[in-house]
Amino acid sequence: MMNQILKNLSVLIVALFFGSCTMSNGQHSEQQMKKAAENYQNYCAGCHGNNLEKFEQKDWMYGDDNSSIVQSITHGREEMGMPGFEVTFSKEEVEALAEYVRKGVPEDKETLQPALSANQLVESEVQKFIIDTVVSGLEVPWGLEFLPNGDLLIAERSAKLFRFTNNELQEISGLPNILVKGQGGLLDLELHPDYESNGWIYMAYSGYADGSPDEACTNIMRARLQGNSLVDQELIFDGYPDSNKGHHWGCKLEFDREGYLFFGIGDRGSRDVNPQSLTNTNGKIHRIHDDGSIPEDNPFVSTPDAVKSIYSYGHRNPQGTAMHPETGEIWETEHGPRGGDELNLIKPGVNYGWPVISYGINYDGTSFTDLTEKEGMEQPLTYWDPSIAPCGTTFVKGDRYKNWKNNILIGSLRFMYLERVVLDGYQVVNHEKLLEGIGRVRNVEMSPDGYVYVAVENPGKILRLVPVE
């Protein structure tokens, strides 16, 4: 009799325990869903958005049940750069997280749009401004560049190039073949410093490998505009090795005062191979002449087997490159893993440490290095933990924003704001969040007439910050 009582009691305890986690109808408890929300913010929001806004166009996740999401969370999606979380979460936690994601994306996806309204007065710490919507109807605008006549060129990641003129978007033909995959597509734009004389426009994009429908690396092409067509196309840089992975392409373009073209390429998802090797282009900052030839004083031109265009190495995924308006130095922002996004001053021949040193950890919460510094490897000027996912970087120039002069503006994809970084020499002395809730900021640029322009994605639009005294 006593044995039967103990057996029944054991069954009751087990039922109560598992009942507190998963209800009899297959739904998860309030406690488990609360934990799923915490797991999402800690492990997933950096790539998919705090409010699931990046799921707006993810058709793969929709269905009558959670099975496709469970598979993605458990095993990852390597082609998209998403790791598996099989060792991080229990089966029950994965299922609850899948339910949280599926139920969190509403049928009316308009509710995923940012909360901050355009045309409202914003009061920052030292500057008032109004948000003016200049262009709408875009998806993921990456590159922004202003032509001398005031027209705005816009590179869409979906491999479309637009001219915005007279309040109208006009598509430009003549692009190269571009692999649109994951984070790849048509990326940044840059005009030659002497554009009015030579007409060269530079484009970074995901260029197909020869003979492969699924492999690519970051390429740089230059071309000229003839009406709304690109002509005189010249491939001036072809990255390698090619990969079928869809993440960590880089790439922002910047000419310095001497006319050298700087740009960064990500490690292309090969963390332990590419960034620390000088024999490939990935995980590096490069410096080339405007025609793609190699400067004679590049730091590795005499190093056997080294890629001669390399200027610095040990980078993860640089998506911001900007020249200081007074010193002419090149500054760079790059994505860390989970934590450890960086702001760096780029110096010739320097190793910036990825992945030997880092202030971040793996997306699944595990560690890949115990080192945050090492002799012979450069420290960032500042780093972000948690990661803000920095994309697009510019220095504030001119006199329209007098109290922001020479500050750095950096887009945050993850937290959906524009960050203002204040410098004292090479020291970061203040951070300020601007435009909180505006959406995933993909780029920020200064126009020739001295205004700050901000590119926001999904829904894609271009905003102008109009200062108010």
N, C-alpha and C positions, 0 to 999 in steps of 0.2 A: 504493500500500500504506500509506504513512504517513498519507495523508488518511483512509483507512478506520479506522486505529488511533485517530486523533484524534477521528473521529466517534463511534466506539464509546466512547471515554473520556468524551466529552461527555455521551452518553446515560447512562453509568454515574454520572457526577457528578450529573446531574439526578435520576436515580432515587434515589440515596442521599440527596440533599437533601430531596426530597418524601417519601421513605420515612421520614425521621426525623420528619416532621410527621404524615402520615396513612398508616396501614398499608394493605396491599393489600386487606384485607377490609373497608375502609371505616371501621374503628375508628381512633380517634385514639391517638397515642402517649402514653406516660406523661409525657413532657416537655410535650406540648401540653395534656394534661388538668391538669397542675400549673399551667400558665399560665391555663387556663380558671378554675380555682379562685381564683387571684389576681384575675382580672378580675371574677369574681362578687363577691368581698369588696370590691373597690375601687369598682365601679360599680353593683352590684345590691342588695347586702345592706341598704342603707339603707331600701329600700322593701319588699324581699321577705324580710328576716330573715337573720341570719348563718347559720342552719342550715336555710334554705329553708322555715321554718315557715309563712310566709304563703302558700305554695302549697297549703296543706291543702285549700282549697275551690275551687281554680282548675281547674274542669273543662276549660276551653279548652286547657290545656297537655297533656292526656293523649292518647295515641294510639299507633299502632304505630311511628311514626317521629318525627323531630324537626322536621318541616316547619312545624308551627304555631308552634313556639317560635322557629325560625329567622326566620319572618316577623315575629314580634313584636319580636325583638331588632333586626332589620335596619331595619324601618320604624316601629317604635313602635306604641303604642296611645293615640292622642291623647285618646280619651274617658276613659281611666283616668289621664291625666297622665304616661304613660310615653313618653319621647323615643325616637327611633330612633338606632341606633348604627352606621349605615352608614359614617360617616366616621371612627368611632373604631376599629372592629375590621375586620380582613381577613375575607374570606369563610370562610377556614379557622378563624379565631378565633371567628366567630359560630357555626359548626357545632360546634366543640368546646364552646363555652359552652352551646349547646342540649343537647348530650349530657350535660354535667355536671348541668344542671338536671333533665332527665328521669330520669336514673339516680339522682339524689340524693334524689328523693321516693319513699319506699318504698311498697309496697302496703299495709303496715300503718302507717297514718299516726299511730298512737299514739306511734311513735318520734320524732315531731316535737314532742312535748310537752316543756315545760321540765323541767330536771333537778332544780331545787331543790325539796325536799319541804316540804309543809305540816307544821305541828306540830313543827318542829325548832327548837332554840334557836339564835338568831343572835346573834353578838357583834360589834357594830359598834365604831367607835373609842371611843364614849363611852356606848353604851347597849346593854343586852341585851334581847332580845325574842323572843317565840314567834310563829310565823305560824299564825293560826287561820283555817281556811276557813269562811266564814260562809254563802256562797251558791255553788252550782255549777249546772251545766246551762245555762249561758248561752253566747252566741256572742261578740258584740262589745259589751260594756256600756260606754256612753259616760257618761251622766249619772247621778250618785248624789245623793240628797237625803233627809234624815231628817225624817219627820213628828214632831210633838210627842209622840205616843204611843209613839215608838220604831220604828214601821214604816219600812222603807227603800223608797224609790222608785228604780227602776232603768230607765233609758232604754236600750233596745237599738237599735243602729244600723239594724237590720232593720225599724224602724218599729213596735216593740212597746214598751209601757210596762207595767212590772210593779210590784206592791206585794209586798214580802217581809214576811210577817207570820206568826208562830207556825210558823216553819221551813217555810213554804209560799209558792211563787210564785203570785200571782194576777194575771191579765192585766186591764188597765184599758182600757176602750173609750172612744170619743169623740175619738180623735186626728184631726187634720186630714189631708188628702191629702198624702202625703209621697213624694217621689222617692227611692228607694233605689238609688243608683248610685255606684260607686267609693267615695270617702270620704264620700259624702253619705247622709243618712237622718235618723233621730231622733237629735239630738245632746245638748245639755246640758239640765239642769234646775236651777231655783233657786226657793226659797221667798221670798215677800215678807217683808221684815223684820218686818212686823206680821201674819204669817200667821194667828196664833191669833185675830185680830179680823176679818180680811177673807177668808182662805182662798185667796188667789191663788197659783197655781203658774205659773212661767214656763218655756217650752220653746223651745229653738232647734232648727230643723229645715230640711231642704231643701224649700222650698215651690215647687210648680209655677207656671210662668208661665201667665197666662190663655190658654186655648185651645191650649196646647202639651203634648203627651204626653212630651216629652223635654228640656224646658228648665226651669231652676229657679234660684233663688238662696236665700240664707239668710234665713229669716223668724223672727220671734219672736211667739209666741202666749202669752196667759195664759188660764187657765181655773181652775175650782174642781172639787174632788172631791165627788161625791155617791155614796157607796158605792164601787163600783169603776167608776164612769163619770165622764168629764169633762163638765162643764156650763158654761154661761156663757162659751163660748169667744170670745175677742177677739183679732183679729190687730192687734198694736200696732206691728209693724215689718215692712216688705216690701222686701228688698234688690233692687238693680238695678245693672247690666243682668243679665237672665237669660242663662244659657248652657247649652249641651248638654254641657259638660265635667263630669267627675265628681270633680274635685279642688279643694282649697283653699277649703273652705266656712268655715273657722274651726271651732267657735265655742264659747267658754266664757262663762258669765254670772256677773256678780258685782255685788251691791249694795254701795255704800259707806255710810259712816256717815250721810250726809245723805239717803239714800234714792234716790240716782241709780242707774240700772242701766247698767253698763258691759258691753260685749261686743266681740269682734273678728270681722271677716269677712275671709277670705283674698282673694287677688287673682283667684280663680276661673280661674287659668290664663292670664290676659291680663296677663302681666308688664309689657309695655311700654306699656300703655294705662291700666289702672285705678289702680294704687297712688299715682301722682303727680298724679292729677286729682281735684279736689274736686267734680266734677260727677257722681260715681257713689259707691255705697256700699262698693265692694270694695277690699280692701287697706287697711282703716281700723279704728281703734278708735272706737266710738260711745258716746255718753252720752245717755240719755233719762230722762224721768220714768217713774214706774211705770205710767202709762196710755199711754205711747208719745209723749206730747207733748214738745216740745223745750224744754230749759232756756234761759232768756233770756240766760244768760252763757256759753253754748257759744261756742267761739272763732270760728266761721265763720257765725254767725247774720246778720251784716251783710255778708257777702261775696257779691257777685252770682253767681247760678247755683250756688253751693256747696250741698251737702247739709248741712242745718242740724244734723243729729245727729252730724256728724263731730267727734271730740275730738282725734284725732291721725291722721296718715296716713303713707304710705310703708312699709306692712307687707306681708309675704309671706303667711304663713298662721298667724295667732295661734291657738293651741290651749291656752293657759293664761292665766287671768286671776284675780288674787288680791289681796285687800286686806291691807296690813300691819296687824297687830293693834294696834300702838301708834301709828303715825303716821297711819293711815287712807288712806295713798297706795295707788294701784293699780299693781301690778306685772304684767308680761306676759312669757310665753315664746312664741317663734314658730319655726317651721321655716325654716331656710335651705335653699338648694339642696344641692349636694354640699359640705358644710362651711358654717359661718356661721350655725348656729342661735344664737338670741339670747335674753338676759334683759334686759328693758328696764323702766325706771321711766317710767310714762306721764305725760306733761305736756301741758297744753292747747295745741293749735295747733302742736305740734312735728312736724317731718318726720323720720321715722326712716330715710329714705334708699333704701328698696328701689324699684327695682333699680339706682339710680344708684351707690350704694356697697354693698359687701358683702364679707364675708370668705370667701365661697363661690365655686364655679365651677359650670358646667353639669354635669348628670349624665353627659354623654358625655365629660367631661374638658376641654372647651373653655371659654374665658373669655368672659364677657359684659360685664365692666367691669374696668378697671385700678385703680379707686378703692376704697379702704377707708374714706376719710373725705373730707368736703367741708364747706366753710363753710356754715352754715345747716342742716346735717343732724346729727341726734343719734347719738352713739356708743352701742353697747350697754354695759351694765354688765359683762357677760362674754359670750363666745361660745364655741361648741364646734366644733372641727375635729379629727377627723371629726365629722360630725353625729350626735347621739344621737337625733334625731327626738323632740323633747319634746312630751308630751301630758299635760295635767292638771298643775296647779300649786296648791300650798296652802302657807300658813304654818303652822308647828306652834304651836298655842295651848294654853293651860292648863298644868297642872303634872304631868301623867302622865309626860311625857318631859322631865325637868328640864334635861338637857344638850342638848336639841334646841330649846329654847324660842326662838321667832322665827326658826328656820332655815326655809329653803324646801325643800319636797319636790317633785320633778319626775319624772314618768314618762318612761322612755325606751322608745320603740317599737323602735328599731333594735337596741339592745344588750341589751334585756330586763332592765332593772334599774330601781330607784328611786334617784334621785340626791338627796343631801342637800347643800344649798348653805349655807355659813355666811357671815354678813355681819358686817362692822364698819361700821356706818353704811350708806353706799352702796357700800362696797368688798366684793367677794367675796374672802374670805380662805381658804376651804377648800372642796374638793369631796370627797364620799365616795360610793362606790357601795354601795348596799344591795340585798339580794335578787337578787344576780347569778344569771341563768339562770331566773328565776321565770316569764318569759314577757313578751310585749309589753304593757307597762304603759300602759293607756289613760286611767286617771284616778286621782287620789288626793284624798281628802277627809278633813276632820276631822269626827267625829260630835259632837253636842251634849254627850255625856258625856266627850269628850276623847280618843277613840281615833283612830288613823290607819287609814283604810280604803283599800284599793288594789284597783282594777279591772284584771283581766288578761283578754286576749282569746284566743279560739281555742286551747284550750278556755276559754270565758268563765267567770270566777268572781270572787267578791268576797272579799278577804282582810282580816283585821284583825290589826294588830300589837299584841300584848299585851306591855307592858313588864315586865321582870323586874329586880328590884333585885339 
